[in-house]
Amino acid sequence: MIDLGWLRDLVHVQPAWLVFGVVTVAFAGIYFSSAALTWWLTRRLLPARGIGRIIDQRALRPGQIADEVRRSLVSVLVFAAYGVVTVFADRAGVVEIRWWETPGRFALDLLLLTIWNEVHFYGCHRLLHTKWFYRHVHVAHHRSLVATPFSTYSFHWFEATLLSSVMILLLLVYDLGIGAVLVFPLISLALNSIGHMNYAVFPQRPVNALLAGCRRHALHHSRNVGNFGFYLPWLDRWLGTRVPGVDPQAPLPPEPAKDHA
């Protein structure tokens, strides 16, 4: 067992503004590094080596990436605010973070977070595609008709607030370890960047294969309906929201917007 009580003692005495600042820098760092790395891989390295292909080959709208970055910075501030809430909730005993780790508990925590994240994201995403929430909130994310790695955090502030509640809600019923609390955001952002990279590394695989999350999400952005899961294909399959019958290896033609009822 690894005892990290010293880290708890260090964090718990820090003022809210410092916790907010540190978490802001951390989320901004992983956002920009992940987006830039994914962009370089899918627009430079992999194409140069003949690996995979761009899924939706339509041009980005003018100023799209700059708009995505601006919205993402707002989301980063929302995520940082949740970090402050989590630290002070643990300090007050409202939630309990385990400040020790074992390999088994760490693996279990990551598994539970992965499953819960899929369920939480699917439910939030379906809500965001109802008529009112789509028109007033989620439309900001769908301004990126063609997804890019920089659109990963490109949300309306309310959507960012809704989606980033995933960890604090689980902490209300389960005592996550500090290792998982720190590591899972990296895993989540990596998978989210893959989902938005608009690049099929394995274009020969079926669109609903486990490693085809980017193709499923490219369909979601293009068709503006269905494929509500975070990365895994199963909830859409089980709940009848899979987008069927489209091969996104070719450029995806635009369709009229659906009524989000």
C-alpha positions as CSV (number, residue, x, y, z in Angstrom):
1,M,0.0,0.0,0.0
2,I,1.2,3.5,-0.9
3,D,0.3,6.1,1.8
4,L,-0.3,9.5,0.3
5,G,-1.5,11.2,3.5
6,W,1.2,13.8,3.2
7,L,-0.4,14.9,-0.1
8,R,-3.7,15.2,1.6
9,D,-2.2,17.3,4.4
10,L,-0.5,19.5,1.8
11,V,-3.7,20.0,-0.4
12,H,-6.1,20.5,2.5
13,V,-4.3,23.6,3.8
14,Q,-4.2,25.4,0.5
15,P,-6.6,28.4,-0.2
16,A,-9.3,27.9,-2.8
17,W,-7.6,30.4,-5.2
18,L,-4.4,28.3,-5.3
19,V,-6.2,25.1,-5.8
20,F,-8.2,26.7,-8.6
21,G,-5.1,28.0,-10.2
22,V,-3.2,24.8,-10.1
23,V,-6.1,22.8,-11.5
24,T,-6.7,25.4,-14.2
25,V,-3.1,25.1,-15.3
26,A,-3.2,21.3,-15.2
27,F,-6.4,21.1,-17.3
28,A,-5.2,23.7,-19.8
29,G,-1.9,21.9,-20.1
30,I,-3.4,18.5,-20.9
31,Y,-6.0,20.1,-23.3
32,F,-3.5,21.9,-25.4
33,S,-0.8,19.2,-25.3
34,S,-3.4,16.5,-26.2
35,A,-5.0,18.5,-29.0
36,A,-1.7,19.6,-30.5
37,L,-0.3,16.1,-30.4
38,T,-3.4,14.5,-31.9
39,W,-3.5,17.2,-34.6
40,W,0.2,16.6,-35.5
41,L,-0.3,12.8,-35.6
42,T,-3.4,12.9,-37.7
43,R,-2.5,15.7,-40.1
44,R,1.3,15.2,-40.4
45,L,2.8,11.9,-39.2
46,L,0.2,9.3,-40.0
47,P,-0.7,10.7,-43.5
48,A,3.0,11.0,-44.4
49,R,3.4,7.3,-43.7
50,G,0.2,6.3,-45.5
51,I,-1.5,5.1,-42.3
52,G,-5.3,5.7,-42.1
53,R,-7.2,8.6,-43.6
54,I,-9.2,11.6,-42.7
55,I,-12.9,10.7,-42.2
56,D,-14.8,13.8,-43.1
57,Q,-12.8,15.7,-45.7
58,R,-15.0,18.9,-45.8
59,A,-13.2,22.1,-45.0
60,L,-13.4,23.6,-41.5
61,R,-15.6,26.7,-41.2
62,P,-13.6,30.0,-41.0
63,G,-12.2,30.6,-37.6
64,Q,-13.3,27.2,-36.3
65,I,-10.2,26.2,-34.3
66,A,-9.9,29.7,-32.7
67,D,-13.6,29.4,-31.7
68,E,-13.0,25.9,-30.3
69,V,-10.0,27.1,-28.3
70,R,-12.0,30.0,-26.8
71,R,-14.8,27.8,-25.7
72,S,-12.4,25.2,-24.4
73,L,-10.8,27.8,-22.1
74,V,-14.1,28.5,-20.5
75,S,-14.6,24.7,-20.0
76,V,-11.2,24.5,-18.4
77,L,-12.3,27.1,-15.8
78,V,-15.4,25.1,-15.1
79,F,-13.4,21.9,-14.6
80,A,-11.0,23.8,-12.3
81,A,-14.0,25.0,-10.2
82,Y,-15.1,21.4,-9.8
83,G,-11.6,20.6,-8.6
84,V,-12.0,23.2,-5.9
85,V,-15.4,21.8,-5.0
86,T,-13.9,18.3,-4.8
87,V,-11.0,19.3,-2.6
88,F,-13.2,21.2,-0.2
89,A,-15.9,18.5,-0.1
90,D,-13.2,16.0,0.9
91,R,-11.9,18.4,3.5
92,A,-15.5,18.8,4.9
93,G,-16.2,15.1,4.9
94,V,-19.0,15.4,2.3
95,V,-17.1,13.0,0.1
96,E,-14.2,10.7,0.9
97,I,-11.1,10.4,-1.2
98,R,-8.8,7.6,-0.3
99,W,-5.3,9.1,0.2
100,W,-3.7,5.7,-0.2
101,E,-3.4,3.3,-3.1
102,T,-2.8,-0.4,-3.9
103,P,-2.5,-1.7,-7.5
104,G,-5.8,-3.6,-7.2
105,R,-7.9,-0.7,-5.8
106,F,-6.3,1.7,-8.4
107,A,-7.3,-0.7,-11.2
108,L,-10.8,-1.1,-9.8
109,D,-11.3,2.7,-9.4
110,L,-10.3,3.2,-13.1
111,L,-12.7,0.5,-14.2
112,L,-15.6,1.9,-12.2
113,L,-14.8,5.4,-13.5
114,T,-14.7,4.2,-17.1
115,I,-18.1,2.5,-16.8
116,W,-19.7,5.4,-14.9
117,N,-18.2,7.9,-17.3
118,E,-19.9,6.1,-20.2
119,V,-23.3,6.0,-18.5
120,H,-23.0,9.6,-17.2
121,F,-21.9,10.9,-20.6
122,Y,-24.6,9.0,-22.5
123,G,-27.3,10.3,-20.3
124,C,-26.1,13.9,-20.4
125,H,-25.6,13.7,-24.1
126,R,-29.1,12.5,-24.8
127,L,-30.4,15.2,-22.6
128,L,-28.4,17.8,-24.5
129,H,-30.0,16.6,-27.7
130,T,-33.5,17.3,-26.6
131,K,-35.0,20.3,-28.3
132,W,-34.5,23.1,-25.7
133,F,-31.0,22.0,-24.5
134,Y,-29.8,21.5,-28.0
135,R,-30.9,24.9,-29.2
136,H,-29.7,26.8,-26.2
137,V,-26.7,24.8,-25.0
138,H,-25.3,21.9,-27.1
139,V,-25.5,23.8,-30.4
140,A,-22.2,25.5,-29.3
141,H,-20.4,22.2,-29.6
142,H,-22.1,21.3,-32.9
143,R,-20.8,24.4,-34.5
144,S,-17.9,22.1,-35.2
145,L,-19.7,20.2,-38.0
146,V,-16.4,18.6,-38.8
147,A,-14.7,17.6,-35.5
148,T,-11.1,18.5,-34.6
149,P,-9.0,17.6,-31.6
150,F,-9.5,21.2,-30.5
151,S,-13.2,20.7,-30.2
152,T,-12.8,18.2,-27.4
153,Y,-13.7,20.8,-24.7
154,S,-15.6,23.2,-27.0
155,F,-18.7,23.5,-24.9
156,H,-21.3,26.0,-23.7
157,W,-20.5,26.7,-20.0
158,F,-23.6,24.8,-18.9
159,E,-22.6,21.7,-20.9
160,A,-19.2,21.9,-19.3
161,T,-20.8,22.1,-15.9
162,L,-23.0,19.1,-16.6
163,L,-20.4,16.8,-18.1
164,S,-17.7,17.6,-15.5
165,S,-20.0,16.5,-12.6
166,V,-19.0,12.9,-13.4
167,M,-16.4,12.4,-10.7
168,I,-18.0,14.3,-7.8
169,L,-21.3,12.4,-8.3
170,L,-19.4,9.0,-8.1
171,L,-17.5,10.3,-5.0
172,L,-20.9,10.8,-3.2
173,V,-21.4,7.0,-3.2
174,Y,-17.9,5.6,-3.6
175,D,-14.5,6.5,-2.1
176,L,-12.2,6.9,-5.0
177,G,-8.4,6.8,-4.5
178,I,-6.4,9.9,-5.2
179,G,-4.4,8.0,-7.9
180,A,-7.6,7.5,-10.0
181,V,-8.8,11.0,-9.3
182,L,-5.6,12.4,-10.8
183,V,-5.1,9.9,-13.6
184,F,-8.6,9.4,-15.0
185,P,-8.9,13.0,-16.4
186,L,-5.8,12.2,-18.6
187,I,-7.4,9.0,-19.8
188,S,-10.7,10.7,-20.4
189,L,-9.2,13.5,-22.4
190,A,-7.1,11.1,-24.4
191,L,-10.2,9.1,-25.4
192,N,-12.1,12.3,-26.1
193,S,-9.3,13.6,-28.3
194,I,-9.4,10.3,-30.2
195,G,-13.2,10.7,-30.6
196,H,-12.8,14.1,-32.1
197,M,-9.7,13.7,-34.2
198,N,-11.7,13.0,-37.4
199,Y,-9.1,10.4,-38.5
200,A,-9.6,6.7,-39.0
201,V,-6.4,4.9,-38.1
202,F,-8.0,1.5,-38.9
203,P,-10.5,2.4,-41.7
204,Q,-11.0,-1.2,-42.6
205,R,-12.6,-2.0,-39.3
206,P,-16.4,-1.9,-38.9
207,V,-17.7,1.5,-37.7
208,N,-19.0,-0.1,-34.5
209,A,-15.8,-1.9,-33.6
210,L,-14.2,-1.0,-30.3
211,L,-11.3,0.9,-31.9
212,A,-13.6,2.9,-34.2
213,G,-14.8,5.5,-31.7
214,C,-13.5,8.4,-33.8
215,R,-15.6,7.2,-36.8
216,R,-18.7,6.9,-34.6
217,H,-18.3,10.4,-33.3
218,A,-17.5,11.8,-36.7
219,L,-20.9,10.4,-37.8
220,H,-22.5,12.1,-34.7
221,H,-21.1,15.5,-35.7
222,S,-22.0,15.1,-39.3
223,R,-25.5,13.6,-38.8
224,N,-26.3,15.5,-35.6
225,V,-28.2,12.6,-34.2
226,G,-27.4,9.2,-32.5
227,N,-24.1,7.8,-31.4
228,F,-24.4,9.4,-27.9
229,G,-21.8,7.3,-26.2
230,F,-18.5,8.6,-25.0
231,Y,-16.2,6.1,-26.6
232,L,-17.5,2.6,-26.2
233,P,-20.2,1.4,-28.7
234,W,-22.4,-0.7,-26.4
235,L,-24.9,1.7,-24.9
236,D,-25.9,3.0,-28.3
237,R,-26.3,-0.5,-29.5
238,W,-28.4,-1.6,-26.6
239,L,-30.5,1.5,-26.4
240,G,-31.2,1.8,-30.1
241,T,-29.3,5.1,-30.8
242,R,-26.6,3.8,-33.1
243,V,-26.2,5.5,-36.4
244,P,-26.4,2.6,-38.8
245,G,-25.6,2.0,-42.5
246,V,-23.0,4.7,-43.1
247,D,-19.4,4.1,-44.0
248,P,-17.4,7.2,-42.9
249,Q,-14.3,6.2,-44.8
250,A,-15.7,8.5,-47.5
251,P,-16.5,12.2,-47.0
252,L,-19.8,12.5,-45.1
253,P,-22.4,14.6,-47.0
254,P,-24.3,17.1,-44.9
255,E,-27.9,16.3,-43.9
256,P,-30.7,18.6,-42.9
257,A,-30.7,19.1,-39.1
258,K,-33.1,16.7,-37.3
259,D,-35.7,17.8,-34.8
260,H,-34.2,17.2,-31.4
261,A,-37.3,16.2,-29.6
